Amino acid sequence: MRNLLLQFSCIAFTLQSAAQLTPFKDEKNKYGYKDEKGTVAIPAQYDLALPESEYFLAVNKGYKEVMENGAPKVIAWGKWGFLNTKGQQLIPFKYDMVKPVTHGHFIVNTGAKPYGNEWLTGGKWGSIDLLQKAIFPVKYDMIREAGGDKWLVNSGGKFYFNANGVLPDHKQPGKWGIGNNEGKEVVKPAYVSLQIGWENNFIVQDALTKKYGLLSYDGKPKIPLVYDELYDFNKGAALAKKQGKYGFIGTQNQVILPFMYDEVYEKNLYAAGTIRVKKDGRIFSIDAGGREAVKSPEPFESAYVKAMAAAASTEQRRKALNNYFNGIWDIKLPRDDVKFLLEDKVRQMISTDFYVLYHFRLDQFAARKDYTAYLVTDSVYRKAMTAEQLSTLGFYTNYQMGQSGTLIYNQTTGQTAPSPKIPWQASAPYPGYGWGKLVSSDPPAPVYANTNTPAVSTFIPAEAQELVGHGYYKDTSFTDFWGDYHAITKIIQVKSISGDFAEVQYFMSNSTELRSGRILWKQITGYGSAYKPLQKWYSSCRNCSGSGYVQTSTTYKHTNDYEYTLGVKQTITTTSYSSRSCNGCGGCGMSPNDGSPYEWRIPYFSKKRK
């Protein structure tokens, strides 16, 4: 044992004097390492290689992938081992997956199985040292570093992973606990959610009660598990939800703002001096003491709330907003107060009926000769809206000019011509729709029983009909705990077209849940649409007729040795029936049109390129 420790010390000393190595791939798709000067330090002879971590190198032998339909497909995962920066093998090639070395721990997985084309799942995770001695026994479903000398360990959870990262299955989170650098469990796995928070405390959600609380860095209870939601502390205050209402608490669990708000739009109580809240259907701003920062004056506030509740169209909402703004403008409120009050209404309208804000800005532009109100409106828009939302207002202008044939003078050519018509922008909400919403704020049209009511036109353009039965996808970006990823949103099937809408089945690749919804079909067919056709789309599985399961039978025959019928042994036959998940569709009820194995539920992520 003494000789092994001496050997470890010598290797570590040698490694610390080495230059940082980075992996490279040669023309034969083999990996090696180069030093900071670009000189080959370890020849290309491995099938995968991870960046150097704490002077150790994780490399793979046997990994192989091919391109299929423009996407990578792994046909052999190989095995992982570890080298030092001299290329000497330290840990043999026997692990199904590894994570970067940290604090002298080699994080390893054994028993993982392929899941789809690009992922592994299952197996058990553990941690070993250079001498292959177990620090954390290889018995956990995931291990995650928590900073300092703490680790998060999971039992019972399901995860998808490859050399680029790890993704949790939110339907099977398992239970998280806390371990230390000695491999001991400080807190046994008992929480479905466990995140590092303020001053290395842990925000936890109990697996049984689903309530949130706070543990200290040592794993001791600090804030009881009584909250429906709990966010991280900032300057001593944390947003929390209790019994359906939001408020703020302090680090000693004292109430800073009472639990009385339906929504709170900022999680940091002290960031900007005021925060926006929603209470009894009204959005307004309060200071850190809970006082309404600038109170909306009467009777304009009550009239606006009443008008919005009764509004059944974009035009009626537009009128309500104009009346409110003109009222507070005419009583000569300070400009900053007007901006403050208008911002509340603008944020509400963004999510209620975005198109109103296009007309409202034009109304203010035309209302007064000095354009002061327009400049106030413009400054509020720039504060409340994203760059994409501001750009959409410009699109509305160009679209309307093209539709109405507005004459434009071209200074370059000296010619006057009608503004060109442009197609509808895929991301632009139609009148009645909030930003990103698929359901209109307008109440549904009444259904008349009498036969004298004119029939609604059932004509649907061919471009819309051609969507039915096919699938589409678009790239969206998001950030999760593990880093920045691209996610793919897939409409696996357009089921039908009704009026302006397509009834679709879809899923987000960071979820395994199949969903149904509606989308404006013009968002798929429109010029510059983010949606692209899928090479394979999905329909009801032929194997199970869309049920997601198949029935199996087991027959058991038993011959009695002691009971005879006319001198013949009696044979008893028993058949039992059971249902199992369909292999053809994985239990989802949908399968690709080309007859290939189902894959729509497989997460599809690719690491962003730096």
VOKOL-144064 format. One record per residue (C-alpha): residue in one letter; x, y, z. Coordinates in pm, whole numbers, padded with zeros to 5 digits, always signed. Layout:
<atoms>
AXYZ ...
</atoms>
This chain:
<atoms>
M+00000+00000+00000 R+00287+00238+00083 N+00438+00177-00262 L+00106+00257-00429 L+00075+00584-00239 L+00430+00676-00333 Q+00350+00599-00696 F+00040+00822-00679 S+00244+01109-00532 C+00506+01083-00807 I+00244+01079-01082 A+00061+01379-00935 F+00388+01578-00911 T+00469+01498-01274 L+00120+01600-01389 Q+00127+01937-01217 S+00432+02038-01416 A+00269+01951-01751 A+00114+02201-01994 Q-00263+02207-02044 L-00368+01954-02307 T-00664+01981-02544 P-00817+01700-02754 F-00795+01697-03134 K-00930+01467-03408 D-00728+01350-03706 E-00839+01262-04059 K-00917+00905-03948 N-01159+01033-03680 K-00925+00929-03402 Y-00864+01150-03098 G-00543+01253-02930 Y-00413+01554-02735 K-00205+01860-02818 D-00027+02097-02582 E-00066+02475-02571 K+00182+02517-02859 G-00015+02282-03085 T+00240+02001-03057 V+00098+01648-03042 A+00150+01528-02687 I-00053+01205-02713 P-00102+01048-03058 A-00454+01014-03201 Q-00555+00658-03113 Y-00879+00695-02918 D-01242+00705-03036 L-01349+00988-02802 A-01159+01221-02571 L-01270+01476-02311 P-01078+01794-02221 E-00811+01765-01953 S-00948+01790-01599 E-00717+01823-01300 Y-00429+01674-01504 F-00628+01364-01596 L-00765+01262-01936 A-01087+01067-01996 V-01070+00870-02323 N-01286+00611-02496 K-01209+00301-02697 G-01477+00146-02919 Y-01712+00442-02969 K-01854+00455-03322 E-02126+00662-03487 V-02266+00703-03837 M-02482+00972-03998 E-02842+00875-04063 N-03094+01118-04216 G-02858+01405-04140 A-02826+01318-03771 P-02566+01113-03581 K-02653+00759-03478 V-02433+00577-03228 I-02382+00213-03318 A-02121+00133-03048 W-02062+00321-02722 G-01725+00172-02634 K-01566+00190-02289 W-01402+00475-02097 G-01079+00489-01901 F-00834+00753-01772 L-00480+00855-01867 N-00232+01094-01717 T-00089+01377-01928 K+00202+01156-02031 G-00042+00919-02198 Q+00003+00649-01935 Q-00309+00450-01854 L-00424+00498-01494 I-00774+00351-01497 P-00864+00063-01735 F-01123+00090-02013 K-01422-00064-01837 Y-01672+00217-01770 D-01984+00295-01977 M-01969+00670-01908 V-01755+00912-01710 K-01781+01273-01594 P-01488+01518-01557 V-01258+01457-01264 T-01301+01697-00973 H-01145+01705-00626 G-00956+01387-00712 H-01277+01195-00784 F-01320+00990-01100 I-01698+00990-01163 V-01794+00669-01344 N-02097+00471-01459 T-02138+00101-01515 G-02435-00080-01666 A-02574+00204-01881 K-02782+00104-02185 P-02843+00284-02518 Y-03152+00504-02538 G-03227+00617-02890 N-02957+00729-03129 E-02749+00958-02911 W-02810+00881-02546 L-02746+00632-02269 T-02961+00577-01965 G-02960+00363-01652 G-02667+00189-01494 K-02523+00311-01165 W-02291+00602-01086 G-02015+00614-00831 S-01678+00771-00763 I-01332+00617-00737 D-00983+00747-00669 L-00663+00689-00866 L-00616+00352-00700 Q-00972+00253-00808 K-01087+00257-00448 A-01453+00350-00415 I-01521+00692-00264 F-01891+00684-00341 P-02004+00326-00402 V-02131+00261-00755 K-02495+00246-00649 Y-02645+00587-00732 D-02859+00688-01029 M-02669+01018-01058 I-02393+01211-00881 R-02355+01587-00911 E-02095+01819-00762 A-02237+02076-00518 G-01928+02287-00453 G-01677+02277-00169 D-01669+01929-00023 K-02033+01843-00092 W-02196+01624-00357 L-02555+01560-00457 V-02648+01193-00493 N-02967+01056-00648 S-03150+00729-00595 G-03445+00618-00808 G-03417+00889-01075 K-03393+00845-01451 F-03138+01037-01655 Y-03020+01054-02015 F-02652+01122-02071 N-02362+01117-02314 A-02017+01273-02327 N-02168+01622-02370 G-02397+01634-02069 V-02681+01497-01859 L-03058+01548-01884 P-03307+01450-01612 D-03636+01280-01686 H-03880+01511-01506 K-04139+01233-01476 Q-03896+01020-01275 P-03684+01258-01063 G-03595+01008-00793 K-03471+01137-00458 W-03167+01353-00388 G-02939+01354-00087 I-02606+01511+00011 G-02267+01342+00041 N-01921+01469+00136 N-01571+01418-00001 E-01527+01107+00212 G-01816+00941+00031 K-02048+00955+00332 E-02414+01054+00311 V-02464+01372+00511 V-02833+01372+00414 K-02997+01055+00288 P-03185+01081-00045 A-03531+01214+00047 Y-03587+01515-00180 V-03727+01530-00536 S-03552+01863-00584 L-03226+01978-00428 Q-03050+02293-00553 I-02756+02495-00428 G-02869+02835-00305 W-02761+03137-00104 E-02433+03092+00088 N-02419+02724-00012 N-02750+02643+00153 F-02972+02390-00022 I-03326+02463-00147 V-03509+02131-00119 Q-03849+01984-00204 D-03970+01695+00008 A-04054+01380-00189 L-04361+01302+00022 T-04526+01641+00092 K-04389+01821-00220 K-04322+02122+00005 Y-04009+02337-00016 G-03768+02444+00255 L-03400+02518+00316 L-03114+02305+00448 S-02785+02447+00576 Y-02452+02358+00413 D-02417+02084+00675 G-02757+01940+00584 K-02941+02070+00891 P-03299+02207+00861 K-03290+02587+00835 I-03632+02681+00695 P-03917+02431+00744 L-04070+02243+00451 V-04396+02441+00435 Y-04380+02633+00104 D-04544+02548-00231 E-04253+02726-00405 L-03927+02873-00278 Y-03669+03068-00477 D-03313+03165-00393 F-03230+03442-00149 N-03098+03775-00270 K-02990+04040-00021 G-03166+03847+00252 A-03507+03804+00085 A-03655+03511-00109 L-03978+03484-00308 A-04201+03206-00173 K-04551+03071-00230 K-04774+02948+00047 Q-05136+02836+00028 G-05161+02963-00329 K-05030+03316-00263 Y-04686+03475-00308 G-04482+03673-00059 F-04121+03721+00056 I-03941+03567+00352 G-03607+03635+00522 T-03320+03402+00604 Q-03466+03329+00948 N-03805+03242+00793 Q-03952+03575+00896 V-04221+03724+00667 I-04094+04035+00484 L-04394+04076+00252 P-04718+03893+00342 F-04851+03610+00126 M-05125+03801-00056 Y-05026+03824-00425 D-05153+03609-00712 E-04831+03668-00912 V-04496+03834-00849 Y-04305+03920-01166 E-03959+03980-01013 K-03781+03738-00782 N-03545+04001-00637 L-03725+04228-00391 Y-03450+04490-00379 A-03317+04488-00736 A-03486+04796-00884 G-03658+04961-00588 T-04000+04835-00698 I-04147+04507-00816 R-04455+04428-01020 V-04727+04214-00867 K-05074+04092-00952 K-05357+04096-00701 D-05730+04050-00761 G-05673+04064-01138 R-05483+04397-01125 I-05113+04439-01211 F-04932+04718-01024 S-04599+04799-00862 I-04498+04804-00496 D-04186+04903-00305 A-03993+04674-00073 G-04232+04760+00209 G-04538+04648+00012 R-04666+05001-00051 E-04811+05072-00395 A-04538+05279-00558 V-04754+05501-00778 K-05121+05445-00723 S-05331+05437-01036 P-05574+05732-01009 E-05951+05701-01006 P-06190+05687-01181 F-05955+05591-01464 E-05831+05269-01301 S-06179+05133-01227 A-06302+05226-01573 Y-06007+05049-01735 V-06053+04731-01530 K-06425+04724-01613 A-06367+04787-01983 M-06101+04519-02012 A-06323+04263-01838 A-06602+04333-02087 A-06380+04362-02396 A-06452+04106-02665 S-06224+04238-02939 T-05894+04409-03010 E-06075+04733-03090 Q-06245+04738-02749 R-05916+04676-02567 R-05752+04948-02775 K-06027+05191-02671 A-05987+05095-02302 L-05611+05159-02310 N-05650+05490-02494 N-05916+05615-02251 Y-05698+05523-01952 F-05385+05687-02093 N-05566+06003-02204 G-05723+06031-01858 I-05396+06016-01662 W-05227+06239-01922 D-05488+06513-01900 I-05467+06546-01519 K-05101+06650-01561 L-04931+06372-01365 P-04550+06388-01359 R-04400+06220-01670 D-04220+05954-01465 D-04548+05861-01295 V-04724+05836-01631 K-04450+05606-01761 F-04469+05399-01444 L-04846+05349-01467 L-04844+05288-01843 E-04578+05018-01808 D-04814+04810-01593 K-05081+04827-01861 V-04837+04757-02145 R-04706+04443-01974 Q-05062+04327-01921 M-05149+04388-02286 I-04837+04204-02410 S-04979+03883-02269 T-05346+03967-02344 D-05364+04123-02691 F-05028+04226-02834 Y-05176+04380-03149 V-05345+04651-02938 L-05003+04802-02864 Y-04934+04856-03235 H-05248+05068-03278 F-05207+05239-02941 R-04867+05378-03041 L-05010+05505-03371 D-05298+05666-03181 Q-05059+05856-02957 F-04848+05958-03256 A-05152+06116-03420 A-05322+06256-03109 R-05098+06555-03028 K-04893+06787-03243 D-04592+06792-03009 Y-04557+06412-03007 T-04477+06419-02633 A-04721+06140-02552 Y-04576+05931-02835 L-04224+05972-02692 V-04348+05865-02348 T-04515+05561-02507 D-04202+05476-02702 S-03978+05487-02391 V-04219+05256-02205 Y-04224+05011-02496 R-03845+04998-02507 K-03835+04917-02137 A-04115+04662-02129 M-04058+04478-02460 T-03792+04246-02592 A-03604+04328-02913 E-03816+04073-03100 Q-04139+04232-02976 L-04024+04579-03079 S-03929+04443-03422 T-04278+04294-03459 L-04432+04641-03421 G-04227+04747-03725 F-04351+04441-03913 Y-04714+04534-03839 T-04651+04877-03993 N-04494+04737-04310 Y-04765+04472-04342 Q-05049+04724-04310 M-04886+04963-04556 G-04857+04683-04810 Q-05216+04569-04759 S-05355+04921-04798 G-05131+05008-05094 T-04976+05310-04920 L-04773+05519-05165 I-04404+05553-05081 Y-04162+05801-05236 N-03824+05647-05321 Q-03558+05916-05283 T-03305+05712-05481 T-03517+05657-05793 G-03740+05960-05754 Q-04042+05736-05807 T-04357+05697-05599 A-04499+05346-05577 P-04728+05141-05351 S-04562+04976-05055 P-04490+04609-05138 K-04710+04342-04988 I-04533+04107-04750 P-04653+03775-04602 W-04751+03745-04239 Q-04457+03695-04005 A-04471+03356-03832 S-04400+03487-03480 A-04630+03792-03498 P-04947+03749-03288 Y-05274+03805-03467 P-05530+04049-03318 G-05675+03904-02999 Y-05366+03700-02909 G-05108+03767-02642 W-04740+03724-02716 G-04664+03354-02761 K-05025+03251-02683 L-05216+02995-02892 V-05554+03084-02745 S-05734+03408-02826 S-05844+03650-02552 D-06169+03704-02740 P-06466+03508-02605 P-06582+03222-02831 A-06840+03313-03093 P-07196+03214-02992 V-07340+02901-03150 Y-07690+02951-03293 A-07936+02665-03309 N-08170+02817-03571 T-08115+02718-03932 N-08150+03075-04060 T-07801+03168-03942 P-07567+03204-04239 A-07332+02909-04265 V-06966+02974-04188 S-06742+02922-04488 T-06567+02586-04479 F-06318+02675-04753 I-05963+02600-04645 P-05672+02676-04883 A-05481+02385-05034 E-05160+02502-04862 A-05331+02437-04528 Q-05484+02104-04628 E-05142+01977-04733 L-05020+02011-04374 V-05258+01745-04242 G-05086+01417-04157 H-04736+01562-04171 G-04487+01668-03905 Y-04277+01982-03852 Y-04006+02104-03619 K-03838+02428-03519 D-03530+02514-03315 T-03578+02692-02985 S-03306+02771-02734 F-03318+02738-02359 T-03081+02708-02065 D-03104+02437-01805 F-02898+02336-01504 W-02646+02150-01715 G-02561+02433-01957 D-02679+02592-02280 Y-02855+02362-02524 H-03059+02377-02842 A-03394+02206-02804 I-03612+02084-03087 T-03986+02144-03078 K-04159+01879-03287 I-04513+01886-03418 I-04532+01511-03467 Q-04861+01531-03656 V-05099+01796-03786 K-05429+01622-03715 S-05675+01862-03878 I-05732+02216-03998 S-06023+02425-03874 G-06050+02783-03988 D-05721+02961-03915 F-05599+02690-03678 A-05420+02358-03702 E-05496+02097-03436 V-05158+01940-03358 Q-04985+01685-03141 Y-04644+01804-03032 F-04371+01773-02775 M-04066+01959-02650 S-03750+01753-02659 N-03672+01840-02297 S-03993+01659-02201 T-04135+01313-02265 E-04495+01437-02250 L-04703+01422-02568 R-04931+01724-02585 S-05223+01843-02795 G-05279+02205-02893 R-05365+02456-03162 I-05140+02674-03374 L-05212+02917-03652 W-05139+02713-03963 K-04997+03024-04130 Q-04713+03008-03877 I-04604+02687-04046 T-04657+02792-04408 G-04564+03159-04374 Y-04260+03307-04545 G-03955+03270-04324 S-04137+03034-04087 A-03917+02877-03820 Y-04095+02545-03880 K-03932+02293-04114 P-04080+01965-04246 L-03989+01646-04061 Q-03849+01371-04280 K-04065+01132-04085 W-04393+01216-03918 Y-04618+01018-03691 S-04953+00853-03695 S-05142+00595-03493 C-04921+00292-03428 R-05021+00001-03650 N-04895-00253-03401 C-05126-00149-03117 S-05382+00064-03309 G-05282+00367-03106 S-05359+00222-02763 G-04994+00219-02654 Y-05006-00136-02521 V-05051-00491-02643 Q-05213-00782-02470 T-05007-01091-02402 S-05118-01429-02280 T-04941-01695-02079 T-05067-02053-02085 Y-04985-02288-01797 K-05061-02662-01818 H-05068-02883-01512 T-05127-03262-01503 N-05270-03407-01183 D-05087-03716-01067 Y-05355-03814-00822 E-05686-03741-00992 Y-05800-03960-01278 T-06095-03948-01515 L-06177-04291-01647 G-05823-04399-01581 V-05664-04101-01765 K-05457-03831-01592 Q-05637-03498-01590 T-05456-03206-01757 I-05564-02858-01644 T-05488-02564-01875 T-05486-02207-01735 T-05440-01894-01950 S-05369-01553-01795 Y-05374-01223-01984 S-05171-00908-01920 S-05095-00581-02096 R-04746-00453-02170 S-04612-00141-02335 C-04607-00167-02714 N-04257-00211-02857 G-04363-00051-03183 C-04433+00289-03030 G-04280+00267-02683 G-04622+00305-02523 C-04701+00643-02678 G-04948+00514-02938 M-04769+00692-03225 S-04513+00555-03470 P-04318+00697-03768 N-04471+00685-04114 D-04168+00498-04254 G-04209+00201-04018 S-03885+00268-03828 P-03870+00229-03447 Y-04033+00509-03251 E-03804+00788-03137 W-04020+01094-03080 R-03990+01064-02703 I-03611+01050-02717 P-03455+01381-02605 Y-03267+01546-02888 F-03013+01802-02777 S-02688+01931-02919 K-02437+02135-02725 K-02407+02495-02838 R-02082+02571-03016 K-01874+02833-02842 
</atoms>
